[in-house]
Amino acid sequence: MPTGTNPAISVTGLRKSYGSHRVLDGIDLTIPQGTVFSLLGPNGAGKTTTVQILSTLVKADAGEIRVAGHDLAEEPDKVRAAIGVTGQFSAVDSLLTGEENLRLMADLLHLGRTAGRARIRELLERFDLTDAARKPAAAYSGGMRRRLDLAMTMVGTPRLIFLDEPTTGLDPRSRRTMWQIVRDLVEQDGVTIFLTTQYLEEADELADRIALLSQGELVAEGTPQELKRLVPGGHISVRFADADGYRRAAPHVGATSRNDATLTVQIPGTGGVRTLKNLLERLDSQAVEVAELTVHGPDLDDVFLTLTKEPSR
């Protein structure tokens, strides 16, 4: 939940071009504190440029931008002090141990010996790396390296983290562990997460709000459920209990597809209460027994494919 009244990021009219190619064309964003915000879009849509600008790596051509309460153009050093960046490619030094990697970050941030050691112990425990603290990072699994990478970002206690592709290459268990870590950062620390990912399931799982970027323009923004309601789709799947009931009912329920082997039909619809009630009453009146009924709505893949375009060449 948001932890403050001022937004973590406020962007109005953000524009960026490289030569004659306009990468970002008037982007407006407001991201509340203590939330997960996900920016989605095809490769070449402008996601990386947006993150580079907001994290002070690239200058915008135009726009009013405030990050962590600071004017990006006037106070870039204050912005850098308030943010952390965990990129797609790990910043972990494989030749150092996990503890040494964290100590290096603490030294770079001038935490001091006592404060630095305390912070390192805290992060090793929090990210479940205590037992592996003195092992070379080269011996870490993919999930452990990703946790160490994020722990290194947290050494400076950032208020806002730009998190790029946090679970690429991880197995399902490690991915879910990473998701829980992200949730804990938001819920327990009030950290704001700016998430970029190609895993739409990940955005659906984590993000409070999602924006879709296409050819340098924001084409949609909202909660995952709000975005799913923007596109048509969805169906009701009915599996009948016996072949006789299937044969009698299947031609009369408005099915768009049938599977004789599994005694299953698909009926277009959003699965609203009235729709389901009418369907079940109709089948019950015909003494047709239903073995299973499931509702399938549009997912973020449908939203992505419907609302975004391939980047112009």
NORFEN-V963470 format. One record per residue. N is the residue number from 1. PHI is phi in radians with two decimals (none if undefined). Layout:
N_PHI ; N_PHI
This chain:
1_none ; 2_-1.03 ; 3_-1.91 ; 4_-2.71 ; 5_-1.47 ; 6_-1.40 ; 7_-1.18 ; 8_-1.20 ; 9_-2.40 ; 10_-2.32 ; 11_-2.26 ; 12_-2.32 ; 13_1.16 ; 14_-1.22 ; 15_-2.33 ; 16_-2.68 ; 17_-2.26 ; 18_-2.08 ; 19_1.15 ; 20_-1.53 ; 21_-1.64 ; 22_-1.49 ; 23_-1.55 ; 24_-2.22 ; 25_-2.20 ; 26_1.38 ; 27_-1.48 ; 28_-2.09 ; 29_-2.51 ; 30_-2.36 ; 31_-2.08 ; 32_-1.14 ; 33_-1.16 ; 34_1.16 ; 35_-2.32 ; 36_-1.85 ; 37_-2.03 ; 38_-2.08 ; 39_-1.83 ; 40_-2.03 ; 41_2.93 ; 42_-1.11 ; 43_-1.02 ; 44_1.58 ; 45_-1.36 ; 46_2.06 ; 47_-1.09 ; 48_-1.09 ; 49_-1.08 ; 50_-1.03 ; 51_-1.13 ; 52_-1.07 ; 53_-1.21 ; 54_-1.15 ; 55_-1.72 ; 56_1.28 ; 57_-1.42 ; 58_-2.34 ; 59_-1.55 ; 60_-1.36 ; 61_-1.40 ; 62_-2.79 ; 63_2.19 ; 64_-1.77 ; 65_-2.32 ; 66_-2.19 ; 67_-2.19 ; 68_0.95 ; 69_1.48 ; 70_-2.03 ; 71_-1.21 ; 72_-1.10 ; 73_-1.31 ; 74_-1.60 ; 75_-2.30 ; 76_-1.09 ; 77_-1.15 ; 78_-1.20 ; 79_-1.11 ; 80_-1.06 ; 81_-1.23 ; 82_-1.75 ; 83_-2.02 ; 84_-2.32 ; 85_-2.23 ; 86_-2.00 ; 87_-1.37 ; 88_-1.11 ; 89_-1.77 ; 90_-1.03 ; 91_-1.64 ; 92_-1.19 ; 93_-1.53 ; 94_-1.17 ; 95_-1.41 ; 96_-1.67 ; 97_-1.33 ; 98_-1.03 ; 99_-1.11 ; 100_-1.17 ; 101_-1.06 ; 102_-1.18 ; 103_-1.13 ; 104_-1.08 ; 105_-1.13 ; 106_-1.08 ; 107_-1.18 ; 108_-1.11 ; 109_-1.61 ; 110_0.98 ; 111_-1.30 ; 112_1.57 ; 113_-1.08 ; 114_-1.18 ; 115_-1.12 ; 116_-1.11 ; 117_-1.11 ; 118_-1.12 ; 119_-1.15 ; 120_-1.12 ; 121_-1.06 ; 122_-1.08 ; 123_-1.27 ; 124_-1.05 ; 125_-1.23 ; 126_-1.13 ; 127_-1.68 ; 128_0.99 ; 129_-2.14 ; 130_-1.04 ; 131_-1.16 ; 132_-1.78 ; 133_-1.03 ; 134_-1.81 ; 135_-1.65 ; 136_-1.07 ; 137_-1.06 ; 138_-1.06 ; 139_-1.57 ; 140_-1.34 ; 141_-1.28 ; 142_-1.04 ; 143_-1.15 ; 144_-1.16 ; 145_-1.10 ; 146_-1.19 ; 147_-1.14 ; 148_-1.13 ; 149_-1.03 ; 150_-1.24 ; 151_-1.08 ; 152_-1.11 ; 153_-1.12 ; 154_-1.43 ; 155_-0.98 ; 156_-1.51 ; 157_0.90 ; 158_-1.23 ; 159_-1.57 ; 160_-2.46 ; 161_-2.12 ; 162_-1.57 ; 163_-2.03 ; 164_-1.86 ; 165_0.83 ; 166_-1.19 ; 167_-2.14 ; 168_-1.02 ; 169_1.43 ; 170_-1.58 ; 171_-1.30 ; 172_-0.97 ; 173_-1.18 ; 174_-1.15 ; 175_-1.09 ; 176_-1.20 ; 177_-1.08 ; 178_-1.14 ; 179_-1.05 ; 180_-1.17 ; 181_-1.08 ; 182_-1.09 ; 183_-1.04 ; 184_-1.14 ; 185_-1.06 ; 186_-1.32 ; 187_-1.31 ; 188_-1.62 ; 189_-1.86 ; 190_1.27 ; 191_-1.25 ; 192_-1.67 ; 193_-1.97 ; 194_-1.80 ; 195_-1.80 ; 196_-2.06 ; 197_-2.73 ; 198_-1.67 ; 199_-1.53 ; 200_-1.16 ; 201_-1.05 ; 202_-1.15 ; 203_-1.11 ; 204_-1.10 ; 205_-1.28 ; 206_-1.83 ; 207_-1.37 ; 208_-1.30 ; 209_-2.43 ; 210_-2.29 ; 211_-2.09 ; 212_-1.85 ; 213_-1.88 ; 214_-2.46 ; 215_0.89 ; 216_1.41 ; 217_-2.20 ; 218_-1.39 ; 219_-1.80 ; 220_-2.91 ; 221_-2.66 ; 222_2.89 ; 223_-1.22 ; 224_-0.95 ; 225_-1.19 ; 226_-1.10 ; 227_-1.17 ; 228_-1.13 ; 229_-1.35 ; 230_-1.38 ; 231_-2.05 ; 232_-1.28 ; 233_2.44 ; 234_1.67 ; 235_-2.70 ; 236_-1.86 ; 237_-1.83 ; 238_-2.11 ; 239_-1.92 ; 240_-1.49 ; 241_-1.35 ; 242_-2.62 ; 243_-1.13 ; 244_-1.12 ; 245_-1.10 ; 246_-1.06 ; 247_-1.12 ; 248_-1.31 ; 249_-1.65 ; 250_-0.94 ; 251_-1.26 ; 252_-2.09 ; 253_-1.91 ; 254_1.30 ; 255_-1.23 ; 256_-1.69 ; 257_-2.63 ; 258_-2.37 ; 259_-2.24 ; 260_-1.14 ; 261_-1.23 ; 262_-1.76 ; 263_1.03 ; 264_-2.15 ; 265_-2.22 ; 266_-2.04 ; 267_-2.09 ; 268_-1.06 ; 269_2.72 ; 270_-1.57 ; 271_1.35 ; 272_-1.13 ; 273_-1.03 ; 274_-1.11 ; 275_-1.07 ; 276_-1.15 ; 277_-1.08 ; 278_-1.13 ; 279_-1.11 ; 280_-1.18 ; 281_-1.14 ; 282_-1.12 ; 283_-1.19 ; 284_-1.15 ; 285_-1.15 ; 286_-1.68 ; 287_1.00 ; 288_-1.74 ; 289_-1.65 ; 290_-1.74 ; 291_-1.48 ; 292_-2.76 ; 293_-2.37 ; 294_-2.30 ; 295_-1.93 ; 296_-2.07 ; 297_-1.71 ; 298_-1.07 ; 299_-1.97 ; 300_-1.17 ; 301_-1.06 ; 302_-1.07 ; 303_-1.08 ; 304_-1.03 ; 305_-1.23 ; 306_-1.39 ; 307_-1.72 ; 308_-1.83 ; 309_-2.14 ; 310_-1.09 ; 311_-1.07 ; 312_-1.20 ; 313_-1.57
